[in-house]
Amino acid sequence: MRGRHSLAWLSAAGWREAIEAATPECRDAIRSWQLADWPATVRRQDAGARMDECSLGIALPPDVDSGVKKRIGLRVSTMHLTHTSAPLALSEAIPKALPVWKEALTDLDQKASAAGLVLRVYGSLALQAMTEKDYLKPGSDIDLLLAPVSREQLLAGVDLLQEAGEILPLDGEIAFPGGQGVAWKEWHAAAAGQRGTRVLVKHLYGVRLATPSELLAALDGREWTA
């Protein structure tokens, strides 16, 4: 299953298609990404994308002077994807995290593992781990993806994120069935709020509002893959 934040590797034909469609000032960066054999990241489908196309993105390291991280949108035929995978596991990214984060991230990952959870990472930490380029700075967020397979795992996972978030700059989403993503902080606030409170749900083809009870019903009995 290919969902938002998944990693996608392109064939030579796919990179050629992406480069030809890109603006001239982006082509060298895309070629460099191809030569390094780094994956692109699956993003929400462009409004004009065909069903046989996949919308992807790459983000360059922050500019040394301005700190701006240039993002380049790509769109390629799905036939040119050689393979896709779930986002990087947190355990794989910790060695490239900022030193001040490592101990707390390791503790979080171990507690998640004990609860049967695999936390995944996207955004700047994932990019730094995959490319070994300098994406992180002291003010960076840590974007984590929690994909529970039960209500019990959901509750345990959010509790862990809430606890670790007191000492780490955590952000990120909960992945519900069908590629539905909800910011875990928003979910935590809604779950503790008034009955009927809705949360913003992001998915491959857009956004919508849903109640926590609707998403919990979808969660029951699921097995999640990216």
C-alpha positions as CSV (number, residue, x, y, z in Angstrom):
1,M,0.0,0.0,0.0
2,R,1.3,3.4,-1.0
3,G,0.4,6.2,1.5
4,R,1.5,9.7,2.4
5,H,5.1,9.7,3.9
6,S,5.9,6.4,2.2
7,L,9.3,6.2,0.5
8,A,9.4,5.6,-3.3
9,W,12.3,4.6,-5.5
10,L,12.2,5.5,-9.2
11,S,13.5,3.7,-12.2
12,A,15.8,5.6,-14.7
13,A,12.7,6.3,-16.8
14,G,10.9,7.7,-13.8
15,W,13.7,10.1,-13.0
16,R,13.9,11.1,-16.6
17,E,10.1,11.8,-16.6
18,A,10.5,13.9,-13.4
19,I,13.5,15.9,-14.7
20,E,11.8,16.7,-18.0
21,A,8.7,18.0,-16.2
22,A,10.6,20.1,-13.7
23,T,11.5,23.7,-14.0
24,P,15.1,24.3,-15.2
25,E,16.3,25.6,-11.9
26,C,15.3,22.3,-10.2
27,R,16.7,19.8,-12.6
28,D,20.3,19.7,-11.3
29,A,19.0,19.0,-7.8
30,I,16.8,16.2,-9.0
31,R,19.7,14.7,-11.0
32,S,21.8,14.8,-7.8
33,W,19.1,13.0,-5.9
34,Q,18.9,10.3,-8.6
35,L,22.6,9.8,-8.6
36,A,22.6,9.3,-4.8
37,D,19.8,6.7,-5.2
38,W,17.7,8.4,-2.5
39,P,14.0,7.8,-2.4
40,A,11.4,10.4,-3.0
41,T,8.5,10.8,-0.5
42,V,4.9,10.2,-1.4
43,R,2.7,13.2,-0.9
44,R,-0.9,14.1,-1.4
45,Q,-1.9,13.7,-5.0
46,D,-1.9,16.8,-7.1
47,A,-5.4,18.0,-8.2
48,G,-4.6,17.3,-11.8
49,A,-2.9,13.9,-11.3
50,R,-4.1,10.9,-13.2
51,M,-5.0,7.7,-11.5
52,D,-1.8,6.1,-13.0
53,E,0.4,8.9,-11.6
54,C,2.0,9.3,-8.2
55,S,2.8,12.7,-6.6
56,L,6.1,12.7,-4.9
57,G,8.5,15.2,-3.3
58,I,12.1,15.8,-2.4
59,A,13.3,18.4,0.1
60,L,16.8,19.8,-0.1
61,P,18.9,20.6,3.0
62,P,18.3,24.1,4.4
63,D,20.1,26.9,2.8
64,V,23.1,27.9,4.9
65,D,22.3,31.6,4.9
66,S,18.5,31.8,4.9
67,G,17.7,28.4,6.5
68,V,15.0,27.8,3.8
69,K,14.5,24.2,2.8
70,K,13.5,24.0,-0.8
71,R,10.9,21.5,-1.6
72,I,10.5,20.1,-5.1
73,G,7.3,18.4,-6.2
74,L,7.5,15.5,-8.7
75,R,4.8,13.6,-10.5
76,V,5.6,10.3,-12.3
77,S,3.8,7.4,-13.8
78,T,3.3,4.6,-11.2
79,M,4.8,2.1,-13.7
80,H,8.1,3.9,-13.1
81,L,8.2,3.2,-9.3
82,T,10.5,0.3,-8.7
83,H,9.4,-0.2,-5.1
84,T,8.0,1.6,-2.1
85,S,8.4,1.2,1.6
86,A,7.1,2.4,4.9
87,P,8.8,5.5,6.4
88,L,12.1,5.0,8.1
89,A,11.8,3.3,11.6
90,L,12.8,5.6,14.4
91,S,15.5,3.1,15.5
92,E,17.2,3.6,12.2
93,A,17.2,7.4,12.5
94,I,18.4,7.8,16.1
95,P,22.1,7.5,15.2
96,K,21.8,10.7,13.0
97,A,19.6,12.7,15.5
98,L,21.0,15.7,17.3
99,P,23.1,14.4,20.3
100,V,20.8,16.2,22.8
101,W,17.9,14.1,21.5
102,K,19.4,10.6,21.4
103,E,19.0,9.4,24.9
104,A,15.3,10.4,25.1
105,L,14.6,9.1,21.6
106,T,16.2,5.8,22.5
107,D,14.1,5.5,25.6
108,L,10.9,6.4,23.7
109,D,11.7,3.8,21.0
110,Q,12.4,1.1,23.6
111,K,9.1,1.8,25.4
112,A,7.2,1.8,22.1
113,S,8.8,-1.6,21.2
114,A,7.7,-3.0,24.5
115,A,4.2,-2.0,23.7
116,G,4.4,-3.7,20.3
117,L,4.7,-0.4,18.4
118,V,7.1,0.6,15.7
119,L,7.4,4.3,15.6
120,R,8.4,5.7,12.2
121,V,9.9,9.1,11.3
122,Y,9.6,11.5,8.4
123,G,10.6,15.1,7.8
124,S,14.0,16.5,8.6
125,L,15.2,13.7,10.9
126,A,14.4,11.1,8.3
127,L,16.1,13.1,5.5
128,Q,19.2,13.6,7.6
129,A,19.3,9.8,8.4
130,M,18.9,8.8,4.8
131,T,21.1,11.4,3.1
132,E,23.6,12.2,5.8
133,K,23.2,15.9,4.9
134,D,22.6,18.6,7.5
135,Y,18.8,19.0,7.8
136,L,18.5,19.4,11.5
137,K,19.0,22.5,13.7
138,P,18.1,23.1,17.4
139,G,14.7,24.4,16.5
140,S,13.7,21.4,14.3
141,D,10.7,19.3,15.1
142,I,10.8,15.5,15.2
143,D,8.0,14.2,13.0
144,L,6.9,10.7,14.1
145,L,4.3,8.4,12.7
146,L,2.3,6.2,15.0
147,A,0.5,3.3,13.3
148,P,-1.5,1.4,16.0
149,V,-3.3,-1.8,15.2
150,S,-5.8,-1.6,18.1
151,R,-7.4,0.9,20.4
152,E,-5.1,-0.2,23.2
153,Q,-2.0,0.5,21.1
154,L,-3.4,3.8,20.1
155,L,-3.9,4.8,23.7
156,A,-0.5,3.5,24.7
157,G,1.2,5.2,21.8
158,V,-0.3,8.6,22.3
159,D,0.5,8.4,26.1
160,L,4.1,7.7,25.2
161,L,4.3,10.6,22.7
162,Q,2.7,12.9,25.2
163,E,5.2,11.9,27.9
164,A,8.2,12.2,25.6
165,G,6.9,15.4,24.1
166,E,7.6,17.1,27.5
167,I,11.4,16.9,26.8
168,L,11.5,16.5,23.0
169,P,10.1,18.7,20.2
170,L,7.8,16.0,18.9
171,D,5.3,16.4,16.2
172,G,3.7,14.0,13.6
173,E,0.7,11.9,12.9
174,I,-1.3,8.9,13.8
175,A,-1.9,6.6,10.8
176,F,-5.4,5.2,10.7
177,P,-6.7,2.6,8.1
178,G,-7.0,3.7,4.5
179,G,-4.1,6.1,4.6
180,Q,-5.8,8.5,7.0
181,G,-3.5,10.7,9.0
182,V,-4.4,12.8,12.0
183,A,-1.9,15.0,14.0
184,W,-1.4,13.2,17.2
185,K,-1.5,16.4,19.3
186,E,-4.9,17.3,17.7
187,W,-6.2,13.7,18.4
188,H,-5.1,13.9,22.0
189,A,-6.9,17.3,22.5
190,A,-10.0,16.0,20.7
191,A,-10.2,12.8,22.6
192,A,-10.1,14.8,25.9
193,G,-12.6,17.4,24.6
194,Q,-16.3,17.6,24.1
195,R,-18.2,14.8,22.5
196,G,-18.6,15.3,18.7
197,T,-15.3,17.2,18.4
198,R,-13.9,16.6,14.9
199,V,-10.3,16.3,13.8
200,L,-8.6,17.1,10.5
201,V,-7.9,14.0,8.5
202,K,-5.3,14.0,5.8
203,H,-5.2,11.4,3.1
204,L,-3.7,10.7,-0.3
205,Y,-6.5,12.6,-2.2
206,G,-7.3,15.5,0.1
207,V,-8.5,16.4,3.6
208,R,-11.7,16.0,5.5
209,L,-13.1,16.3,9.0
210,A,-14.0,13.2,11.1
211,T,-15.0,12.4,14.7
212,P,-12.6,10.3,16.8
213,S,-15.4,7.7,17.1
214,E,-15.4,7.3,13.3
215,L,-11.7,6.7,13.2
216,L,-11.8,4.3,16.1
217,A,-14.4,2.2,14.3
218,A,-12.1,2.0,11.3
219,L,-9.2,1.0,13.5
220,D,-10.9,-2.1,15.0
221,G,-9.4,-5.2,13.5
222,R,-7.0,-3.5,11.1
223,E,-3.5,-4.4,10.2
224,W,-1.5,-1.4,8.9
225,T,1.1,-1.3,6.2
226,A,2.6,1.8,4.5
